[in-house]
């Protein structure tokens, strides 16, 4: 599974707001197909429309974004 983790700058200096989108789009082989342009556009949309309230202040800019991949395996519990 792949998650998109986006961090935003906030109006309180040194504080960040993190937004995670789970199970992002991937091709048939499981490779994420989300582009940098799409991530930038999404982050701009979130900031421009002031979509989220944050305890660390209003969102003022983009800090960074990354795709986090996780592999899980089922372990038998006896």
Chimera marker file (.cmm) of the C-alpha trace (Angstrom):
<marker_set name="trace">
<marker id="1" x="0.000" y="0.000" z="0.000" r="1" g="1" b="0" radius="0.5"/>
<marker id="2" x="1.185" y="3.534" z="-0.771" r="1" g="1" b="0" radius="0.5"/>
<marker id="3" x="0.268" y="6.669" z="1.159" r="1" g="1" b="0" radius="0.5"/>
<marker id="4" x="0.815" y="10.288" z="0.198" r="1" g="1" b="0" radius="0.5"/>
<marker id="5" x="2.060" y="12.313" z="3.179" r="1" g="1" b="0" radius="0.5"/>
<marker id="6" x="1.916" y="16.091" z="2.746" r="1" g="1" b="0" radius="0.5"/>
<marker id="7" x="3.288" y="18.598" z="5.258" r="1" g="1" b="0" radius="0.5"/>
<marker id="8" x="2.159" y="22.199" z="5.291" r="1" g="1" b="0" radius="0.5"/>
<marker id="9" x="3.651" y="25.291" z="6.877" r="1" g="1" b="0" radius="0.5"/>
<marker id="10" x="1.326" y="27.014" z="9.348" r="1" g="1" b="0" radius="0.5"/>
<marker id="11" x="0.932" y="30.492" z="10.766" r="1" g="1" b="0" radius="0.5"/>
<marker id="12" x="2.724" y="29.389" z="13.948" r="1" g="1" b="0" radius="0.5"/>
<marker id="13" x="6.415" y="29.406" z="13.116" r="1" g="1" b="0" radius="0.5"/>
<marker id="14" x="8.123" y="26.039" z="13.453" r="1" g="1" b="0" radius="0.5"/>
<marker id="15" x="4.841" y="24.106" z="13.451" r="1" g="1" b="0" radius="0.5"/>
<marker id="16" x="3.510" y="21.949" z="10.635" r="1" g="1" b="0" radius="0.5"/>
<marker id="17" x="0.236" y="20.322" z="9.636" r="1" g="1" b="0" radius="0.5"/>
<marker id="18" x="0.398" y="16.823" z="8.154" r="1" g="1" b="0" radius="0.5"/>
<marker id="19" x="-2.234" y="15.383" z="5.838" r="1" g="1" b="0" radius="0.5"/>
<marker id="20" x="-2.071" y="11.740" z="4.746" r="1" g="1" b="0" radius="0.5"/>
<marker id="21" x="-3.988" y="10.244" z="1.827" r="1" g="1" b="0" radius="0.5"/>
<marker id="22" x="-4.125" y="6.461" z="2.114" r="1" g="1" b="0" radius="0.5"/>
<marker id="23" x="-3.962" y="3.967" z="-0.732" r="1" g="1" b="0" radius="0.5"/>
<marker id="24" x="-3.100" y="6.337" z="-3.574" r="1" g="1" b="0" radius="0.5"/>
<marker id="25" x="-3.428" y="5.469" z="-7.261" r="1" g="1" b="0" radius="0.5"/>
<marker id="26" x="-0.985" y="2.867" z="-8.589" r="1" g="1" b="0" radius="0.5"/>
<marker id="27" x="-0.498" y="0.939" z="-11.821" r="1" g="1" b="0" radius="0.5"/>
<marker id="28" x="-1.103" y="-2.798" z="-12.285" r="1" g="1" b="0" radius="0.5"/>
<marker id="29" x="2.293" y="-3.659" z="-10.828" r="1" g="1" b="0" radius="0.5"/>
<marker id="30" x="1.684" y="-1.537" z="-7.716" r="1" g="1" b="0" radius="0.5"/>
<marker id="31" x="3.916" y="1.407" z="-8.616" r="1" g="1" b="0" radius="0.5"/>
<marker id="32" x="2.366" y="4.753" z="-7.551" r="1" g="1" b="0" radius="0.5"/>
<marker id="33" x="1.278" y="6.869" z="-10.533" r="1" g="1" b="0" radius="0.5"/>
<marker id="34" x="0.607" y="10.163" z="-8.750" r="1" g="1" b="0" radius="0.5"/>
<marker id="35" x="2.707" y="12.935" z="-10.307" r="1" g="1" b="0" radius="0.5"/>
<marker id="36" x="4.567" y="15.786" z="-8.661" r="1" g="1" b="0" radius="0.5"/>
<marker id="37" x="2.318" y="18.235" z="-10.541" r="1" g="1" b="0" radius="0.5"/>
<marker id="38" x="-0.803" y="16.546" z="-9.115" r="1" g="1" b="0" radius="0.5"/>
<marker id="39" x="0.580" y="16.702" z="-5.573" r="1" g="1" b="0" radius="0.5"/>
<marker id="40" x="1.501" y="20.378" z="-5.973" r="1" g="1" b="0" radius="0.5"/>
<marker id="41" x="-1.969" y="21.158" z="-7.330" r="1" g="1" b="0" radius="0.5"/>
<marker id="42" x="-3.632" y="19.307" z="-4.446" r="1" g="1" b="0" radius="0.5"/>
<marker id="43" x="-1.531" y="21.107" z="-1.846" r="1" g="1" b="0" radius="0.5"/>
<marker id="44" x="-2.271" y="24.478" z="-3.487" r="1" g="1" b="0" radius="0.5"/>
<marker id="45" x="-5.998" y="23.643" z="-3.449" r="1" g="1" b="0" radius="0.5"/>
<marker id="46" x="-5.916" y="22.768" z="0.256" r="1" g="1" b="0" radius="0.5"/>
<marker id="47" x="-4.080" y="26.006" z="1.108" r="1" g="1" b="0" radius="0.5"/>
<marker id="48" x="-6.136" y="28.296" z="-1.168" r="1" g="1" b="0" radius="0.5"/>
<marker id="49" x="-9.505" y="26.994" z="0.014" r="1" g="1" b="0" radius="0.5"/>
<marker id="50" x="-8.507" y="26.866" z="3.686" r="1" g="1" b="0" radius="0.5"/>
<marker id="51" x="-10.076" y="23.398" z="3.887" r="1" g="1" b="0" radius="0.5"/>
<marker id="52" x="-8.684" y="22.245" z="7.247" r="1" g="1" b="0" radius="0.5"/>
<marker id="53" x="-8.651" y="23.805" z="10.696" r="1" g="1" b="0" radius="0.5"/>
<marker id="54" x="-5.368" y="23.198" z="12.471" r="1" g="1" b="0" radius="0.5"/>
<marker id="55" x="-4.350" y="23.558" z="16.105" r="1" g="1" b="0" radius="0.5"/>
<marker id="56" x="-1.052" y="24.930" z="14.780" r="1" g="1" b="0" radius="0.5"/>
<marker id="57" x="-2.672" y="27.815" z="12.886" r="1" g="1" b="0" radius="0.5"/>
<marker id="58" x="-3.851" y="28.362" z="9.343" r="1" g="1" b="0" radius="0.5"/>
<marker id="59" x="-2.006" y="26.664" z="6.484" r="1" g="1" b="0" radius="0.5"/>
<marker id="60" x="0.321" y="29.153" z="4.821" r="1" g="1" b="0" radius="0.5"/>
<marker id="61" x="2.507" y="27.139" z="2.466" r="1" g="1" b="0" radius="0.5"/>
<marker id="62" x="3.961" y="23.810" z="1.395" r="1" g="1" b="0" radius="0.5"/>
<marker id="63" x="6.731" y="22.176" z="3.423" r="1" g="1" b="0" radius="0.5"/>
<marker id="64" x="7.145" y="18.847" z="1.603" r="1" g="1" b="0" radius="0.5"/>
<marker id="65" x="5.394" y="15.724" z="0.373" r="1" g="1" b="0" radius="0.5"/>
<marker id="66" x="6.422" y="12.107" z="0.049" r="1" g="1" b="0" radius="0.5"/>
<marker id="67" x="5.010" y="8.746" z="-0.918" r="1" g="1" b="0" radius="0.5"/>
<marker id="68" x="5.358" y="6.178" z="1.839" r="1" g="1" b="0" radius="0.5"/>
<marker id="69" x="5.155" y="2.524" z="0.867" r="1" g="1" b="0" radius="0.5"/>
<marker id="70" x="4.324" y="-0.162" z="3.400" r="1" g="1" b="0" radius="0.5"/>
<marker id="71" x="4.289" y="-3.907" z="3.132" r="1" g="1" b="0" radius="0.5"/>
<marker id="72" x="2.261" y="-5.924" z="5.566" r="1" g="1" b="0" radius="0.5"/>
<marker id="73" x="2.256" y="-9.639" z="6.044" r="1" g="1" b="0" radius="0.5"/>
<marker id="74" x="-0.221" y="-11.747" z="7.925" r="1" g="1" b="0" radius="0.5"/>
<marker id="75" x="1.229" y="-13.617" z="10.841" r="1" g="1" b="0" radius="0.5"/>
<marker id="76" x="-0.652" y="-16.539" z="12.314" r="1" g="1" b="0" radius="0.5"/>
<marker id="77" x="-1.579" y="-15.906" z="15.903" r="1" g="1" b="0" radius="0.5"/>
<marker id="78" x="-1.817" y="-19.054" z="17.967" r="1" g="1" b="0" radius="0.5"/>
<link id1="1" id2="2" r="1" g="1" b="0" radius="0.2"/>
<link id1="2" id2="3" r="1" g="1" b="0" radius="0.2"/>
<link id1="3" id2="4" r="1" g="1" b="0" radius="0.2"/>
<link id1="4" id2="5" r="1" g="1" b="0" radius="0.2"/>
<link id1="5" id2="6" r="1" g="1" b="0" radius="0.2"/>
<link id1="6" id2="7" r="1" g="1" b="0" radius="0.2"/>
<link id1="7" id2="8" r="1" g="1" b="0" radius="0.2"/>
<link id1="8" id2="9" r="1" g="1" b="0" radius="0.2"/>
<link id1="9" id2="10" r="1" g="1" b="0" radius="0.2"/>
<link id1="10" id2="11" r="1" g="1" b="0" radius="0.2"/>
<link id1="11" id2="12" r="1" g="1" b="0" radius="0.2"/>
<link id1="12" id2="13" r="1" g="1" b="0" radius="0.2"/>
<link id1="13" id2="14" r="1" g="1" b="0" radius="0.2"/>
<link id1="14" id2="15" r="1" g="1" b="0" radius="0.2"/>
<link id1="15" id2="16" r="1" g="1" b="0" radius="0.2"/>
<link id1="16" id2="17" r="1" g="1" b="0" radius="0.2"/>
<link id1="17" id2="18" r="1" g="1" b="0" radius="0.2"/>
<link id1="18" id2="19" r="1" g="1" b="0" radius="0.2"/>
<link id1="19" id2="20" r="1" g="1" b="0" radius="0.2"/>
<link id1="20" id2="21" r="1" g="1" b="0" radius="0.2"/>
<link id1="21" id2="22" r="1" g="1" b="0" radius="0.2"/>
<link id1="22" id2="23" r="1" g="1" b="0" radius="0.2"/>
<link id1="23" id2="24" r="1" g="1" b="0" radius="0.2"/>
<link id1="24" id2="25" r="1" g="1" b="0" radius="0.2"/>
<link id1="25" id2="26" r="1" g="1" b="0" radius="0.2"/>
<link id1="26" id2="27" r="1" g="1" b="0" radius="0.2"/>
<link id1="27" id2="28" r="1" g="1" b="0" radius="0.2"/>
<link id1="28" id2="29" r="1" g="1" b="0" radius="0.2"/>
<link id1="29" id2="30" r="1" g="1" b="0" radius="0.2"/>
<link id1="30" id2="31" r="1" g="1" b="0" radius="0.2"/>
<link id1="31" id2="32" r="1" g="1" b="0" radius="0.2"/>
<link id1="32" id2="33" r="1" g="1" b="0" radius="0.2"/>
<link id1="33" id2="34" r="1" g="1" b="0" radius="0.2"/>
<link id1="34" id2="35" r="1" g="1" b="0" radius="0.2"/>
<link id1="35" id2="36" r="1" g="1" b="0" radius="0.2"/>
<link id1="36" id2="37" r="1" g="1" b="0" radius="0.2"/>
<link id1="37" id2="38" r="1" g="1" b="0" radius="0.2"/>
<link id1="38" id2="39" r="1" g="1" b="0" radius="0.2"/>
<link id1="39" id2="40" r="1" g="1" b="0" radius="0.2"/>
<link id1="40" id2="41" r="1" g="1" b="0" radius="0.2"/>
<link id1="41" id2="42" r="1" g="1" b="0" radius="0.2"/>
<link id1="42" id2="43" r="1" g="1" b="0" radius="0.2"/>
<link id1="43" id2="44" r="1" g="1" b="0" radius="0.2"/>
<link id1="44" id2="45" r="1" g="1" b="0" radius="0.2"/>
<link id1="45" id2="46" r="1" g="1" b="0" radius="0.2"/>
<link id1="46" id2="47" r="1" g="1" b="0" radius="0.2"/>
<link id1="47" id2="48" r="1" g="1" b="0" radius="0.2"/>
<link id1="48" id2="49" r="1" g="1" b="0" radius="0.2"/>
<link id1="49" id2="50" r="1" g="1" b="0" radius="0.2"/>
<link id1="50" id2="51" r="1" g="1" b="0" radius="0.2"/>
<link id1="51" id2="52" r="1" g="1" b="0" radius="0.2"/>
<link id1="52" id2="53" r="1" g="1" b="0" radius="0.2"/>
<link id1="53" id2="54" r="1" g="1" b="0" radius="0.2"/>
<link id1="54" id2="55" r="1" g="1" b="0" radius="0.2"/>
<link id1="55" id2="56" r="1" g="1" b="0" radius="0.2"/>
<link id1="56" id2="57" r="1" g="1" b="0" radius="0.2"/>
<link id1="57" id2="58" r="1" g="1" b="0" radius="0.2"/>
<link id1="58" id2="59" r="1" g="1" b="0" radius="0.2"/>
<link id1="59" id2="60" r="1" g="1" b="0" radius="0.2"/>
<link id1="60" id2="61" r="1" g="1" b="0" radius="0.2"/>
<link id1="61" id2="62" r="1" g="1" b="0" radius="0.2"/>
<link id1="62" id2="63" r="1" g="1" b="0" radius="0.2"/>
<link id1="63" id2="64" r="1" g="1" b="0" radius="0.2"/>
<link id1="64" id2="65" r="1" g="1" b="0" radius="0.2"/>
<link id1="65" id2="66" r="1" g="1" b="0" radius="0.2"/>
<link id1="66" id2="67" r="1" g="1" b="0" radius="0.2"/>
<link id1="67" id2="68" r="1" g="1" b="0" radius="0.2"/>
<link id1="68" id2="69" r="1" g="1" b="0" radius="0.2"/>
<link id1="69" id2="70" r="1" g="1" b="0" radius="0.2"/>
<link id1="70" id2="71" r="1" g="1" b="0" radius="0.2"/>
<link id1="71" id2="72" r="1" g="1" b="0" radius="0.2"/>
<link id1="72" id2="73" r="1" g="1" b="0" radius="0.2"/>
<link id1="73" id2="74" r="1" g="1" b="0" radius="0.2"/>
<link id1="74" id2="75" r="1" g="1" b="0" radius="0.2"/>
<link id1="75" id2="76" r="1" g="1" b="0" radius="0.2"/>
<link id1="76" id2="77" r="1" g="1" b="0" radius="0.2"/>
<link id1="77" id2="78" r="1" g="1" b="0" radius="0.2"/>
</marker_set>
